[in-house]
Amino acid sequence: MADKTAIEPTDKTAIETTEPTEEDATPEERMAWLRARGVTIEEPGQRSSPATTGRYFSFVKIPCDDNEACEEERGPHAQGDALPALLGPRFAGCSLSDDELKAHAAAAGQPVEVSVLRTLMMAGRAESFRLAVPTDANGRETVYAYIDEASAMKGLPKNERASAVARNCGFPAACEFRGDVYIGRQRFRDGGLVENIDFKLGELESSSLWMHRAVTENLEFQKYSRPDEHAAAQAGASPDKPASGEGEGYSWKDEGEELEIVLKVPESTSKKDVKVEFKRQEVRITKPTEIRLELFKAVEVDGCSWTM
């Protein structure tokens, strides 16, 4: 695979521990084991509140209202994924009347008593949607969107920005998020343990490496976990349309054997004003602007070039 860059003028700690066997473990130990591996457990009559560790991680809120800025928040570390318990109360409540709630439930194919629905709405629960799968190549990290479990039944408006993130990760246009959405990252450690790690505000940019990787990694995961769905999706895809995208000040197009990156520079730029460095899995541009692009796969450096 060769990489071709075009400069386009324009004005424009290891401690051994012994865990109890399943037969010896108490119910509390079993629940702690599950929570440490990302399983959300709520006991009857109470909301789960995992014990925190004194450490914090970052996650991002994408408001449904486009006029509100996305913001980075901090949450306390806990055993397993801390975000469902942290975000659940934020989704509590429902402004719909009983008739409106009944109509939305019927439209969603859930003919449940209104009193039951109202109780569920007022409790509030966070549902997670995986945007990027964990792989050895990405350090066993996964990114999730956290949404109101009852967002559709409440008739919440579409969250355009969060839905666009899903599309940038390779999901179809039919994948829509409603209401406020939160984005967080987890890392799978040895033994299947899960921990929340930082997801920063800047990583919402469509040029972010994790999004570029998610498209291919999600397809590979689907290929092995759901082969029939994968085959159907590939059959319906357009084989002649290359993968492409845009970042701040540049665009890219992947045509299989070649990857082309187009950088926009002032018309007065000459070749001596340009400095491009190719590496096996990275392209660095230091003049006339600074851009560092990590590539999903290694390229043949000797086959890379740039033109104006």
N, C-alpha and C positions, 0 to 999 in steps of 0.2 A: 504494500500500500504506500503510495507516494503522497506527499503533502505539497500542495502548490499554493503559494501565497501571492495574491495580487494586490498591488498598491494602486488604488484607484483615485486619481485626482478629482477633486470636487470643490465647489465653493461651500459647496455645502459641508504484689508482694507473695513470695509464694509461701503460704502457711497451710500445712496439711490439717484437715479437719475430718472428723468422722460423723457422718450424718446417720440418724437412726434409720433402721429399715422400715419399710412400710408397715410391717406387722407391729413393730414396737412404737411407732410414732403416735403421738397424741393428735387429736383433731386440730389443735392449735399449730402443732409442728407441720402437719400436712398442709394447712392453709398457708403457713409462712413459706413453705417450699414452693407452692404454686405461685404465690404472689411474687416471689423472687424471680420467677420465670415469665413474668408478664401477664399472668392470669388475673383478671379482675374478679374479686369475690365480695359479694355483699351478703351479710347474714340477715335473716328475717328481722324486720323492725328496726334496722339501723343501717346507716351508710358506712361503708368501709373507710377507715382513716389509717392508712399504713404508717407505721412508726418512721419518723424521719431520721436522717443521719447527721444533720448539722451542715450538710453541703448543699449547694444550690446549682441549678442549671437554667439555661435560657430557653424560652420558646416564644413564638410569635402569634399575635392576634391579627386576623384579617377581618375587620368589621364588614358587615353586609352593606352598610351605607358607604358608597364610593367617596363621599365627601369627608369621611373620617379617615385619618391616616392609620396605616398599619403600625403596630407598636410591638416592641420587644419587652417581654416580661420575664420574671424570675420565679422559679418554684423550688421547694425543698426536695432534696433527694429522699427516696423511700425504698423499701424492698420492692423490686419490680417497677412497673410503670406507675409513676405517681400522678400522671395527668388525668385519668378518668375520675379519680376521687376529688382532685383539685378543681376540675372544671364542671363536674356534675351540677353543683349548686348554681352555677352561672346560667344554666339552662332551665332552671326551675321557673314555673309560672306559665300562664296561658291567658291571653286577652280575649279569646274567642268566646262567644255565647254558647250555650248548650246546643242550640240548633246548628250553629256554624261548626262546632266541634263534631257533631253527629254527621254532618254532611261530608266533612273532610275525612272522617273515619270510614264512611261508606265508599268514598271515592278511592281510598287506599285499600279497599277490600278487607277492612277490619271492623265487622259489626259487633262492637263491644259496648257494654252499657256506658252511658255518659259519665255516671258517677265514678266508674273504674278508670275511664280515660282521664277525668279531671284529677284523680288522685295521682296518676302516673305523670301527668303534665306538671303538677305542682311539686313533685319530688325532684324531677330533673335528673337526667342521665346523659353521660357523654358516650357517644359511639365513635370507635376509631376506624379509619379507612387508610389502608396502607398505600402510600404513594410510591415508595421505593423499597425493593426487597433487599435483605442483607446478603452479601456475597463475600467470599474471601478477598476479592479484588478491592472492595470498598471498606474493608476492615470490619466486616460483619455489622455494618450500621444500616438502620432502616429509618425511614421518615414516614410519619403518620399525620393525617388530618384528623382532628377531633371535632365532631359536629354534634348538634342537638339530636338525640336519638329520635325525637318526635318532631323534627323540623318540618317534614312533609305534612304530617297530620295537623300541625299548627298553622299550616299555610304560610310559612315564612317565605319572604322573597328570596330570589336567587342571589347568591353571592358570586358576582361576576369574576372578581379577582381570584378567589379561591378556586373556582371552576377552571379558570385559565391555567392555574398551577397544575391541576390534574391533567389537562390537555398537554401541557409541556412535558409531562411524565409519560406520555404515550396513551393516555386513556381517551376514549371516544368523546365526541361532543355531547353525547347523551348522558355522560357522567356529570351531574350537576350537584353542587352543594348549596344549601339554603341556610339563612341566618348567619350569625357570627361563626367564624371558623378559626381554629387554632392549629398551628403546625409545630410539631415537636419531633425530636430525633431520639432513637434508642440505639444502644450497642449490646450485642449478644456476646457475653463473656464465656469462658470455659465452663462446661457443665450446664449450659443453657441459661445461665443467669442473665437477667436483663437489667440495664441501668439507663436512666435518662442522661443524655449528654446535650451539650449546647446546640441550639439551632438559632442562628443569628438573623437579624432583620434583612441584611444585605443578601441573604441566600434566597430571597424571594425573586431575585432578578432571573429572567429567563435564560441568561447566559451562565448561570451557576453550574459548576461541574456536576453536582449531584443530580440535577435535572437531566443533563445530557446523558449521563450514565444510566439513569432510571429507564429511559426508553428501551435500550437494549437489554438491560438486566431484567426488567419486567417481562419482556418477550421471552427471554431464555427461561425464566422461572415458569411462565405459562406453558412453554414447550414441553417441559418435563413433568409439571404437576397437573396440567390440564391439556393433554395433547389434542383432544378433539376440538376444544375451543380454539386452540392455537391454529390448527389446520383451517378451521372455518374463517378465522380472522385473516390469515394469510391469503386465502382464496379470494376474499373480498377486497384485498388491498390493491393499490395501483402499482404494478411492478416497475413502471417506467418513471415514476415520480421519485427523484432523489430526496433523501433526508436533508433538511436545511433548517436554518434558524438565524436569529440576529442577536447581537450583543451591543453594548454601548460603543459605537464608533466602528463596528465591523459586522459582517455577515459571513455565513459559512454554508457550504453545500457538500454533502458526502455522496459521491457517486460510486461507492464500492472500492474501486482500485485507486481512486484519487479523492483527496479532500482539498477543496479550494476555500481559502479564506480571503475575503476582500476587505481591505482597510481603506477608509475614506480619509484623505489628507488634502491640504490646500493645494490649489493648482500650481502655486509657485514652487512646490516641493521638487527637488532634483534627486537623482540617485545617491549623491554624496550625503544627502540629508536623511537617508534611510539606513537603518541597521536592523537586520533580521537574523536571528540565530535559531537553527533547527536542532532539536535533540530527539532522541528515540521516541519519547512520549510527551513532547512539549515544544511549543513554538514561542519564542521570546522576541518581542519587538520593543526596542529601546529608543529608537528615533524614527520619526519625529514625535511619536507619542510612546507611552509605556503600556504594553499589554502583554500579559502572560497567559497563555492558553494551554491547559492540560488536555492531552488527547486520550480518547478512550482506549485505543490500541496503539501499539508501537508502529512506527513507520521506518522506511529505509531512508536514512539521512542523506545518503549520496544521491537519492532520486528526488530530493526536495529542491525547490527553486522559488525565486520571486521575480516578479516583473512589474513594470509600471506601464 
